[in-house]
Amino acid sequence: MKYLAIIIGLIIVMPVFGQRKKKDDEVVVVPTYVEGITYSLPQTGIRVYVKTIKEIFVPGPYAGYAEQLLGLRSVKTKSATKWIVTEVRITSFSEPDPEQVYKAMGDAAFKINLTSDGRISGINLPNVTEIPFAVKTNKIIQVQDKMDDFSFDNFTDTPFYTPGDSTNNFRPVRVGEDQKAAEAAKRVLDSRLIRYDMVAGMMDEFHPDGEAYKVSLEELKQIEKNYLSLFIGRKTQKEDIFTFDYIPTKPSKNGDVIFRISENNGVVPATDLSGKPVMIEYEIESNLAEKYTEFAKSENPSAGKSGIYYRMPGIATIKIVDELKTICTARLPIAQFGVVAPLPENVVNGGYMVKYHTETGAIKSVYKR
């Protein structure tokens, strides 16, 4: 009887370890948690590089005299700024896909390899040194900058005043605009004439060597160019590169705005409505995705139990379109347009090493350990 009482007491006490009594008539079961390692498959982003030239035109102060003194017609008389897109390039980058986050369960949680941002990189891989993640800063708007310190106000050796004489009590006389223009035009014509005489061999004295001859010609060309700019104006150019990131999701019929071009501010973000839009469009290779879907199906009822998945990326044609004109195209893999499938359980638990393409989530190689 003594031993029977002890056994009955143990039977009564043992359930207490698996349950908690909340009230006299209510029992709360303590859940059993299954832990794992959370990871994500990658998604592909598009990075568009836009190279531009900012061209600024400043009219010459003597533009009104260009035809009269130098015979130059249709000379511009108004300032202007023009933006020219000289090159557009498409590249890609990868990052974790918030729509494809999984948890590796059981023994698989001890075999998984991840990148620094949480993407799966392999199974059972030896420790490898990963390249540090580098932040890419995109320039998406033009910073107001000064092209240079040039000013037509400082470019003249014609005096603003000339000495007076006895008729005006020797007071300085301001030189008129037409007189300064005539002096500048004379220097242009003199430079041309001297160059002609040098080339034609009509100078009284020749240069001592060929190098001095070349230097003299170049100096005369520069003098002519400088004085001629007082009539035809001056152009300055500045080259710049802008970058814009875009994550493709579901293709839209008319595409999406990737950036804009403004007459006043040049290349600006898509949110700046001051510029005309430049669109990004993409077309998915549907046949490839259909084939992937067909063969990715598994008849194994345990498929996906370990929580290890991989991705077969889709292929898409990317277009950058400016006013119905295609200015750039590229054909590249887009991870999120592909198909996700579970890694076979016998591969996960069978002592295999699996390496992923971390940019797309596709399988790169499988090795038997």
C-alpha positions in Angstrom: 0.0 0.0 0.0 2.9 2.3 0.8 4.3 2.0 -2.8 0.9 2.4 -4.4 0.4 5.7 -2.6 3.7 7.0 -3.9 2.9 6.0 -7.5 -0.6 7.7 -7.3 1.1 10.9 -5.9 3.5 11.0 -8.9 0.7 10.7 -11.4 -1.1 13.6 -9.8 2.1 15.8 -9.7 3.5 15.1 -13.2 1.0 17.1 -15.3 1.9 20.2 -13.4 5.2 20.4 -15.3 3.3 20.7 -18.7 0.4 23.0 -17.6 -0.3 26.0 -15.5 -3.5 26.5 -13.5 -5.0 29.9 -14.2 -8.3 29.4 -12.3 -9.8 26.6 -10.5 -11.7 25.4 -13.6 -9.3 26.6 -16.3 -5.9 25.0 -17.4 -3.5 26.9 -19.7 -1.2 24.8 -21.9 2.3 26.1 -22.2 3.2 26.1 -26.0 6.3 24.4 -27.3 8.4 26.8 -29.4 10.4 25.7 -32.4 13.4 28.0 -33.0 15.1 28.7 -36.4 17.2 31.2 -38.3 15.4 33.8 -40.4 16.8 34.8 -43.8 15.6 36.3 -47.1 16.0 35.7 -50.7 17.3 38.6 -52.8 15.5 41.0 -55.0 17.0 42.9 -57.9 17.2 46.7 -58.1 17.9 48.8 -61.2 20.5 51.6 -61.0 20.5 54.1 -63.8 23.6 56.3 -64.5 23.0 59.5 -66.3 25.9 61.5 -67.7 25.1 65.1 -68.6 26.7 68.3 -69.9 25.6 71.6 -68.5 26.2 74.3 -71.2 26.0 78.0 -70.2 26.0 80.7 -72.9 26.8 84.3 -72.0 26.3 86.8 -74.8 29.2 89.2 -75.6 28.8 92.8 -74.5 29.4 94.0 -78.2 26.9 91.5 -79.8 25.0 94.4 -81.3 28.1 95.5 -83.2 29.0 92.0 -84.6 27.5 92.4 -88.0 28.5 96.1 -88.4 32.2 95.7 -87.5 32.9 92.0 -88.2 30.2 90.9 -90.7 28.9 88.3 -88.3 25.1 87.7 -88.5 22.6 86.0 -86.2 24.7 86.5 -83.2 22.9 85.5 -80.0 22.2 88.3 -77.6 20.5 86.4 -74.7 21.9 84.3 -71.9 20.9 80.6 -72.0 21.5 77.4 -70.1 21.1 74.0 -71.8 21.3 70.5 -70.5 22.5 67.7 -72.7 22.3 64.0 -71.7 25.3 62.4 -73.3 25.1 58.8 -71.9 22.7 56.6 -70.0 23.8 53.2 -68.5 21.8 50.5 -66.7 23.3 48.3 -64.0 21.8 46.3 -61.2 22.2 45.7 -57.5 20.6 43.2 -55.0 19.1 43.5 -51.6 16.8 41.4 -49.3 13.3 40.9 -50.6 10.7 41.8 -47.9 8.2 39.5 -49.7 10.5 36.5 -49.5 11.5 36.0 -45.9 11.8 32.5 -44.5 13.0 30.6 -41.4 15.4 27.7 -41.6 14.1 25.0 -39.1 15.6 22.1 -37.3 19.1 20.9 -38.3 19.0 23.2 -41.3 19.3 26.2 -39.0 22.8 25.1 -38.1 23.9 24.7 -41.7 22.8 28.0 -43.3 25.2 30.7 -44.5 24.1 34.3 -44.8 25.4 37.6 -46.2 25.8 40.6 -44.0 22.4 41.9 -44.9 20.6 38.6 -44.2 20.4 37.0 -47.7 21.0 33.3 -48.0 24.4 32.5 -49.5 24.7 28.7 -49.1 24.3 25.6 -47.0 27.2 23.8 -45.2 29.8 26.1 -46.7 33.1 26.6 -44.9 33.8 29.9 -43.3 34.8 32.4 -46.0 35.8 36.0 -45.7 33.0 38.2 -47.0 33.6 41.4 -48.9 32.5 44.3 -46.6 29.2 45.9 -47.6 29.8 49.3 -49.3 27.3 52.1 -49.2 26.6 53.6 -52.6 25.6 57.3 -52.4 23.6 58.4 -55.4 23.7 61.9 -56.7 20.2 62.8 -57.7 20.1 66.5 -58.0 22.4 69.3 -59.4 24.2 71.3 -56.8 24.3 75.0 -57.6 27.9 75.7 -58.4 29.9 78.5 -60.1 31.2 77.5 -63.4 34.3 79.8 -63.2 35.2 83.3 -62.4 35.1 84.6 -65.9 33.4 88.0 -66.6 33.3 90.1 -69.7 33.4 93.1 -67.4 37.1 92.3 -66.7 38.0 91.3 -70.2 39.2 94.4 -72.0 42.3 96.5 -72.2 40.5 99.5 -73.7 40.4 102.2 -71.0 37.0 103.4 -69.7 38.2 107.0 -69.7 40.6 109.0 -71.8 42.5 112.2 -70.8 40.7 115.4 -71.4 42.1 118.5 -73.1 41.9 122.3 -72.9 38.3 122.2 -74.3 36.9 120.5 -71.2 39.4 121.7 -68.6 41.3 118.4 -68.9 38.5 116.4 -67.4 38.6 112.6 -68.2 36.2 111.6 -70.9 34.3 108.3 -70.7 34.9 106.1 -73.7 31.7 105.2 -75.5 30.4 101.7 -76.1 30.8 102.0 -79.8 34.4 103.2 -79.5 35.3 100.2 -77.3 33.6 97.8 -79.7 35.5 99.3 -82.6 38.8 98.8 -80.7 38.0 95.2 -79.9 37.1 94.5 -83.6 40.3 96.1 -84.7 42.3 93.7 -82.4 40.4 90.7 -84.0 41.3 91.9 -87.5 44.9 92.7 -86.6 45.4 89.3 -85.1 44.1 87.7 -88.3 46.3 89.9 -90.5 49.5 89.2 -88.5 48.8 85.4 -88.6 48.3 85.7 -92.3 51.6 87.6 -92.7 53.4 85.0 -90.6 52.1 82.0 -92.5 52.7 83.7 -95.9 56.2 84.7 -95.0 55.6 88.4 -95.4 57.2 89.4 -92.0 60.3 91.5 -92.1 61.9 89.3 -89.5 61.4 85.5 -89.1 61.3 83.5 -85.8 64.6 82.1 -84.8 63.2 78.5 -84.6 60.1 76.5 -85.4 58.9 76.2 -81.8 58.8 80.0 -81.3 56.8 80.2 -84.6 54.2 77.7 -83.2 54.0 79.5 -79.9 53.4 82.9 -81.6 50.7 81.4 -83.8 48.9 79.9 -80.8 49.1 83.2 -78.9 47.6 85.1 -81.8 44.8 82.5 -82.1 44.0 82.9 -78.4 44.0 86.7 -78.6 41.6 86.6 -81.6 39.4 84.1 -79.7 39.2 86.2 -76.6 38.4 89.4 -78.4 36.0 87.7 -80.8 34.0 86.4 -77.7 33.2 90.0 -76.9 31.0 89.8 -80.0 29.8 86.2 -80.3 29.6 85.4 -76.6 31.1 82.5 -74.6 30.1 79.0 -73.9 31.2 77.0 -70.8 30.5 73.3 -70.1 30.5 71.2 -67.0 30.1 67.4 -67.1 28.3 65.6 -64.3 26.9 62.1 -63.4 23.7 61.3 -61.6 22.4 58.0 -60.4 18.9 56.8 -59.7 17.7 53.5 -58.0 14.5 51.7 -58.9 13.0 48.4 -57.7 10.9 46.6 -60.3 7.7 45.2 -59.0 4.7 44.5 -61.3 5.1 45.9 -64.8 2.9 48.9 -65.4 1.4 49.4 -68.8 2.9 52.9 -69.3 6.1 52.4 -67.3 7.3 54.5 -64.3 9.1 57.8 -64.1 12.8 57.2 -63.2 14.0 60.8 -63.3 13.1 64.1 -65.0 14.9 66.7 -67.1 14.2 70.4 -66.2 15.2 73.3 -68.4 16.4 75.3 -65.4 17.7 72.6 -63.1 18.8 69.8 -65.4 18.4 66.3 -64.2 16.1 66.1 -61.2 14.4 63.3 -59.2 11.1 61.8 -60.4 9.3 63.7 -57.6 10.3 67.1 -59.0 7.5 68.0 -61.4 9.4 70.9 -62.9 11.0 68.6 -65.5 9.7 66.4 -68.3 9.6 62.7 -67.3 12.0 60.1 -68.5 10.4 56.6 -68.1 11.6 53.2 -67.3 9.8 50.2 -68.9 10.4 46.5 -68.6 9.1 43.4 -70.4 9.4 40.0 -68.7 10.3 36.8 -70.5 7.1 34.9 -69.7 8.0 31.6 -71.3 11.0 31.1 -69.0 8.9 31.7 -65.9 6.3 29.2 -67.1 8.9 26.5 -67.6 10.4 27.2 -64.2 6.9 26.9 -62.6 6.3 23.6 -64.3 9.5 21.9 -63.1 9.7 23.6 -59.7 6.7 21.6 -58.4 7.6 18.9 -55.9 5.6 15.7 -55.1 7.5 15.2 -51.8 5.0 16.0 -49.0 8.0 17.1 -46.8 9.2 19.6 -49.4 10.0 22.9 -47.7 9.9 21.4 -44.2 13.4 22.6 -43.5 12.5 26.1 -44.6 15.3 26.3 -47.2 14.3 27.9 -50.5 16.1 29.1 -53.6 15.1 31.2 -56.5 15.2 30.8 -60.3 15.4 34.5 -61.5 13.3 35.8 -64.4 14.7 37.7 -67.4 13.5 41.1 -68.4 14.3 43.7 -71.0 14.7 47.2 -69.4 14.2 50.3 -71.5 14.8 54.0 -70.6 12.4 56.1 -72.7 12.5 59.9 -73.3 9.4 61.3 -75.0 8.6 58.0 -76.8 12.2 57.7 -77.9 14.2 54.7 -76.4 17.6 56.0 -75.3 18.9 52.9 -73.5 18.1 49.2 -73.2 19.5 46.2 -71.2 18.6 42.6 -70.8 19.3 41.2 -67.4 18.1 38.7 -64.7 15.5 40.1 -62.2 15.2 37.9 -59.2 11.6 38.9 -58.2 10.3 38.0 -61.6 11.4 34.4 -61.2 10.0 31.4 -59.3 10.7 30.3 -55.7 11.2 26.5 -54.9 12.2 24.5 -51.8 15.6 23.0 -51.7 15.2 19.1 -51.7 15.2 17.8 -48.2 17.7 15.1 -49.0 20.1 17.8 -50.2 19.6 19.8 -47.0 20.1 16.8 -44.7 22.3 14.7 -46.8 25.7 16.3 -46.2 25.8 18.5 -49.3 27.4 21.9 -49.7 25.2 24.3 -51.7 26.4 27.7 -52.9 24.0 30.4 -54.0 24.3 33.3 -56.4 23.6 36.0 -53.7 22.6 38.5 -56.4 19.6 36.4 -57.6 19.1 33.6 -55.1 19.8 30.9 -57.7 21.8 27.8 -57.0 25.4 28.2 -58.1 26.7 24.7 -57.2 26.0 21.6 -55.2 28.8 19.4 -53.8 28.8 16.1 -51.9 30.8 16.5 -48.7 
